[in-house]
Structures are given as C-alpha cells and as structure tokens.
Amino acid sequence: MNDLLIVNGVVYIDGVWKQTNIGIKDEKIVYLGLDKPETKEIFDASGLKVIPGLIDPHVHFSLDCGTVISVDDFSSGSRSAAYGGVTTIIDFVDPARNAKTLEKLFYERLQIAKSSNVDYHLHGCIKEPDGDLEEFVLKTKNLGMRTIKLFTAYSETRRRTYDKDIYNLLRLSKKHGIMIECHIENDDLIKHDDNFLCTDISRSRPSECEMTETLKLAQFVRETGGYLYMVHCSSGKTLQALIDQYFDILGKNFFVESCPQYFLFNDSYLGKEDGYLFTFAPPLRSKEEQELLIKNITYVNVIGTDHCSFNMADKKSHPLLKDHPFGIGGIETSFLLLHKMFGDQIIDKMTKNTAKLQYFSQKGTISLGKDADLVFLKDVPSYKIGKPHGRADYSIYENLELNEKIEATMLRGRFLLKDEIYTPIRGELINCN
C-alpha cells in the first residue's frame, strides 16, 4: 500500500508534461500511471503542475565575511528554500590547504548544516594547497563529496589557487571522476583601491577579469581532459567567447552555472540610490552583456543562486568596497523568476542537470525509485514579490511581478510547505554516488 497518492496533477517527466498519478512509499516514488493503487492518503493536485524538487548547488549560509556573518543560517535559509521549491541545497566547506584540514573543516561545517530543513550536501574547497593534491582528492571522495571548489582570485585573503595546482587538479579530476568548481576571475586584473565605494565594484572587477581567466582555464580543460564547473558566470561576453572558442568541451568537460541576478539586472542598478544592495562578486555587468547572457541561456547548464543574504544595515554600514559584505539572497524566488523569463527550459537546469553534475542519483527527476521531492506550481493573477521568509529584511527581487506561485513543496514524500503553512522536516545529508 502506498503512503500517499498524488492525483490529477500535470507532471513534468523527461521534458514533457503528462497527466499521471504519483504513488509514494517510504519516501520514494513507487508508482507513475493513471490507475489509483491502494493508498493511505490522497492529495488532489487538480489545477497544479508538478515538477521535481529544485536543487540549489550554490548557497552560503552562516558565512563569515570578516566584517559580518550572512544572516541566513541553515534553518532560516532552508525555510526560505522551501518557499522557493528548493528541496536540496549545497553549501561549502571552508577552504582547506590539505587533506587533514579538509576533514576537520568538513565535520565542523557538517555540524552547522544539521539544522537544515531541506536535504543538504557540501562542496569541498581548497586554497593555497600545501599538501599532496591527490591525497586531497581522495579525502574529498572519502568524505562523500565529488566536488572541489577553488578560487582564482582573492590572493589578498590567501584563498587563491594558482595555475600549476589548478592544472594538476584538473588532471586528477579525470583520473578520479570528480568535478573542479571554479570561482573564475583574473586576480591580476582586479583593481584594488581603498577609496572605492561598494558601488564601484563593477569598476574594480571588470568583465575582462572573468573572460580572460575563463578562456585560460578552458584551455587547461581541453589539454587535461578534466572536468570543470564554472560557478556564477556573470557576463554574456564570457559565455559567447566559450561558445566561439571552446564549443567542443562545453557541456562535456566544461560546465557553466549562472545565477538569476545576472539575467534580471545590469550594472545600472549600482548607480541607483539603493545601489549598495546590489553588490556581489562577480558583479553586475553592462546591459549589452546581460542581453548576451540571456540570448545564450541554452549553454548555461545549471542555475544556482549564490544565496548569501545580509540585512540592509549590514550593507549600508560598510560603504567602502574593501570591507563591504558581498552577497544577496535569492533562493526563494529564483525558479519563479526564471521560469517566467525562459519557460520550461529552466526546469532541467535546476533539477536534472544539477543532480547529474553533483552525482545525486536519487534526486532531480520524477521517476520510479527517486526521492519523492516535488514542487506544485499554480498559475495565479499577477502579484508583486514581497520580503523573503528567511532572516534578511530585504530582497533585490522585491516588487518584481510574477504570475505563478509555489503552492506546495514536498521533501521525501512529506509536505514542507502546503496551504501557506511551513512545517519543518529534518533534512538529510546527501552523499554522492
């Protein structure tokens, strides 16, 4: 007997909308079809569309930025996630220099993550490596992770990883079947000026920083046959250059993540009265670059949010760029905004593709044997986005208009959100397999 049968919904399966019922037992999808097998409970999804639970591969909860800590922790951040249809999030272990430190930092971060009310995972993270790289890779896999993030910038805070080590990590990624995730900016082209205001961030970190470094790393990927995942691609020029020069490896060895802010805003917002709220790295780009990014959405494999929220006062009280906290929230509105903008092509970029690239065998699709992570969508009259359900007191997406809402969010067969009521569920650590 099923625990729950979802009936009368229109369900997104393998890129097609189908009228089908969904049977759930022991947290898994066990039935798909038009019959109504015996069940303990029925949920009538008439008038609703059903998609897989969304996966956000890029969040920063309780991130210490030096001058301030991001306001959403795993509890409040996962609450906001539930309102946005996100049932799995991936945060980051603090950067480590060697395998021993990685293990220590992993368990420290894991302890914090246990307060999550959606399922969660952690990326490994490396900086200025001083130990054996292969040992670092093997320790990453031993801890249940298959991704290692690095930075090509932030040498001033000793987070940068240099070319020789990046090249070797890419070689090891092919050997051991892992993904190297890269925050890509040319460190030498970033302009540091103690007098820069936070709204000068696009001048400080021009798009050339991203494009030149990206093309260099793409060449590394081509030469090594390794696997690289570019986080938060911000510029359409960067993406166009990849298409023109490295089309052969795009979507095969070189994967691109971008974020809602780069599609919805451009650097003109930094010149507005509240421009200090639109500060993150890499920064907003020109309208031309924004439009080119939109045009090339097909080549973006995955959408993340880079959710790193602060209160308005946290931003306003640090007007100088050198000590300003970078980051915004966005996990609650990312899907609805991009679904409105791009239609159904965005669904796989936030579910199936993400699960595949993050090695999540039980997530990402509505199919037999998968976790019963589901999102129920409803068309509604136009409304304006309000404040988020996390701890931040603002969102840059407030007052943008939507005509669709998250009616319910289900995690492993249980409703996290239904009838506007949020019911916390203990999230589980997802290991890669």
N, C-alpha and C positions, 0 to 999 in steps of 0.2 A: 504493500500500500504506500502511495506517495504521501509525503508530509504536506505538500502544497501543490495545487494545480492552478496555473495561471491560464485563464480562458479569454477568448475574444479579442486578444491584442493583435496588432500587426507587428511582426517581429523581423528584425534585421538579421538575416542569415546569409553569409557568403556574398555580401554585396547586394542582396535582393530583399525586398520587403515581402514577407509571407504571412498569410493568415494561419496561425498554428497555435496550439496549446503547448504549455511548457510544464512538465512534471518535475518536481524536485523532491529528492530524498537524501537525507544525511548530507546536506549542504551542496549536493551535486545535481546537475541536470541529468535526469534519467529517462525523460520522455519528450519527444517532439512529434506532434501529429494532430489530427483533427478529432480523434477519439477523446473520451473523457474517462481515463482509467480511475479506479477507486483511489480516493484521497481523503486525508483528514480535514483539509481546508481548501477552499476555493477563493481565488482573488479574481474578480471580474475586471479585465483590462479594456473593456469596451471604450472606444474613442481614444485609446492610447497607443503610442508607438513604443516598442521595446527594443533597446539596444544593449550591448554588453556593458558591464560596469567599466567606467573610464579609468585609465591608468595615467597618473601624472608622474613622469620619470625624473622630475627636477623640482624639488622643493627644499627650502631651507627653514626648518622650524628651530626655534631657540638658537639662532645663530649669533654668536658673539662677534660683533663687528668692531670691537675696540672701544668705540665711544658709546655704544648702545647695543642691546640684545634685541633681535627681532621679536615682535610681540606675540606672534602665534607660536605656541608650543605644540606638541603632538596632539594634545587633547583638543585645544581650540582650533588648530589647523585642520584636524580631521573632521571636526564638526562643520567647518566651512566647506571642506571637501564633499561631505555628504550632501549638502545643499546644492553642490555643483555636479552631482552624479559621479563623483570620483570615489572609487571603492578600493583603490590601491595607490599608495604613494611611495616614492623613493627619495630618501634623504641621503646624506653623505657622512661618512666617517671623516673626522678631522684629518687634514693632510699629515701623512707619516713619512719619515725618511727611510725606514727599513721595516722588515717583516715583523720584528719583535715589537716595535712601537705600533705598527698597524694593528696587531692583535689586541694590545692594551686599549687603544683608542676605539676599536670596534666594540668591545664589550662595554666600554663607558657610554658610547652613543646608543648602543642597544638598550641599556638600562633606561635611558631617557625616552627612547622610542616606544617602550612598552605601554605608555599611556595612550597610544593611538587607538582610535575607534574605527579605523579602517585598516585593511591589511597593509603591511609595510615591508620595505626592503631597504638596504643600504648599499650605496656605491663605495668601493674602496677609493682611497685618494692618496696621492703621492706628492711630495715636494722635495726638491734638492736631495735626491737619493744619495745615501752614503753607505748603502749595503748592497748585497747581491740582488740584481733585478729579477732573476729567475726565482730566487727564493721568495721575493715579494709577490710575484705572480702566483706561485704555488700556495702561499699562505692565503692569498685572496680567495682562491678556489676552495681551499680547505675550510674557510670560514663561511662558505655558502654563497660567495659573490662571484660574478663573472665580469665585472666592470671595474676599471681603474681610471679615475679622473685625474687629469693633470692640468696645470696652468702654464701657458707660455708667457705669461705676464706676472706682475706683482713681485718683481725681484726686490722691491723696496721693503716688502714684508717677508721675504725669503720663502715665497711659495712657488717660485718659478722652477720648472724643469727644463733643462737645456737640450739642445738638438741631439747630441750624442745619445743621451739616455732615452729621448723620445724615439729615435730610430731603433734602438735596441728593444724597447718595449713593443714597438710595432712588430718586430721580428718574432718576439715571444708571443704576441697575440695570435699569430698564425700557428705557431707550434702548439700552443696550449688551448686554443679555442676560446679566447676572451676578447673583450672589447675595450679599446682605449678611448676614453672620453676626454675631449679637449676643450678647455676654455681657450679660444684662439684669438690672441691679439699680439701684434708685434711690439714687444716690450720697449724696443729702442725708439719706436716712433711715437710712443705716448709722451705727451708734453706735460711735464710737472712744473707747476708754478704755484708758490704758496699764496699768491694773491687771487688765484682763480676762485670764482664763486661756484657753488654747486651747479648752477645753471650753465656754466661754461663746460660742462662735461663732454659735449659733442666736439668742442674745440680741442679739448685735452686728449680725447681718444677718437680721432677721425677715422672714417671708414677704411682708409688706406691701411690702418693698423690691422684690421680684420682681414682684408682681402689679400695683402701680401703674405701674411703668415699662413693663411688658409691654403694658398696655392703651393707654398713650400711644403706644408705637411701632406698635401695631396700627392706631391711627387714622392715623398717618403713612402706613402702607402703603395703607390704604384711600384716602387722599387722593391719593397719588402714583401708585398702580398699580404700585409697585415690588415687589421680591422680598426677603423677609426670612426668615432661618433662625435660629430661637431655639435656642441651644445649652443643654444641660443644664437643662431645665425641672425644677424640684425640687418644686413644690407642686401638689397636685391642685386647690387653690383657684384658682391661676393658670390652669390648663387649663380648669376649669369656667367661669371668667369669660370666657375666649376663646370657648368654645362658645356661651355665652349672648349675648355682645355682638358677636362678630365671626365668626360661623359662615360668613358669605358669603365670607370670604377664606381660611379655614382649608383647608390642603391645596391651595390655588390660588396665593396670593401670600404667605401666612404659613405657614411650616412649623415643626414642633416636633420637636426632639430631646430625648430624656431618657436617663437612664443607670441601670444596674442597681441602684446603691446606693439610689436614691430609691424603688424598688419593694420592696426587700428589708429596709430598715432605717428606723427613725424616730429622733427626737431623744432618746428614752430611752436609747439606746446611749451618748450623750455623758456620761451620769451614771454609767456603769459604771467599774470600776477601770481598764480599758484604753480609756476614752473618748477619750483623746488620739490614738488610732489612727484614729478615725472623723472626721477633720477635713478638710474641703474646702469650697470655695465655688462656688456657693451651698451652704449646709449642709443637714443632715438636718432634716426637718420633723416636725410632730406626727403621731401615729398617724392622726388624722382626715384630715389632708392626704395622708398616704401611701395610705390606703384609697381616697380620691377619685381619686388618680392611677391606681391600679390599675384602678378602675372605668372610667376613661376612656382606657384603653390604645389603643382604636381610633383616637383622634385624635392619637396620637403617631406621627409619620411615620417617624422614624428612631431607632435606638438607637446611641449612641456610648458610650464608657467614660470619657472624660476621664482616661485612664490617665496617672498622674503619680506614680510609686511612690517610696517612701523606705524606709529601714530603720527599725526600731523606735527605735534610738538617736537618729536624726535628729529624730524626733518628740518623744521624751521629754526630750531635752536642751534643748528650746526651749519651756518651759511657758507662756510669756506669748504671748497671741494676736498681739501686734504684730510678733513676729519668728518666729512658728511657721510651718513649711513646710506649706502646704495641698496636699492631694492624696493619692490612694490608687492602687494598682494594680487591675487588673480585666480586662485584655484576654483572659486565659486562661480565664476562667470565665463570661464574660458570656452567651454564647449558651446554654450548657447550663443555666444557672440560669433564664434567662428562657423557654427552650423548655419546661422543666418547669413553669413558672408559668403560661404563656399558651398553650402549644401551638404549632401550626404558623403561627398568625398572626404570630408573631415573625420568621419566616424572611424575608419580604419587607422587613421593617423593618431588616434587617441585610444585605440583598443588593440586590434590585431597586430599592427606593425610594432607597437610598443612592446607587447608581450613577446613577440618573436625576437626582437633585438635585445631584450632583457632576459631571455631564457626562462620565461614564465610559462611552463607547459600547461598550467591549469587555468590560465586567465586569457582574456582577450576576444573570445568568440562565444556565441551561443550555440553550443554543440554538446552532444552526449559525453558525459564524463567530466565536463568542465565545472569549475566552481560556479554556483548559481549567483553570480554577481550581475545584477540587472538594473537598468535605468528606464523609467517610464516617463515618456515625453507627452506633453499635451499642448496643442495649439490653443492660444488664448488671444483676446484682444490686446492691442499694443499697450505696453506699460514701460515705465522707466525703472532702471536698476536702482536699488536702494543701497543702504550700508550693508557690509558683509556680516555674516554670522560668526566670524572669528573675533579676535580681540582688537583688531585695528579699527580706528574711528573714522576711516575714510577708505575709498577705493577710487582709483583714477577712472574706473568704468561707471561710476555713479552717473545717473541721468541719461545714459545711452539707452536706446529703445530696443525692446525685444517683443516678439510675438509668439514665444514658446516658453514653456516652463518645465522644470523638473517636478513631476507630480509625485514621484516616489523613487527612492534609491534602496536597493536590496544588496546586502552583503552575505554571501554564502547561504542564501535561502531565507534570510531574516531581514525585515524592514528596518533600515536605519532611519529612513525618512518616509512618512506617509501621512497624508491629511494635514500637512504643515507641522506635524509633530516629529521631533527628533528623538530617537531612542538609542542611546549609546550601546554599542556592542564592542566587546574586547577584540581588537584587531590581532591578527596573527602575523608572525614573521614569515615571509615567503623566501624560501631558498631557491636558488637557480638549479635547474636540471634539464 
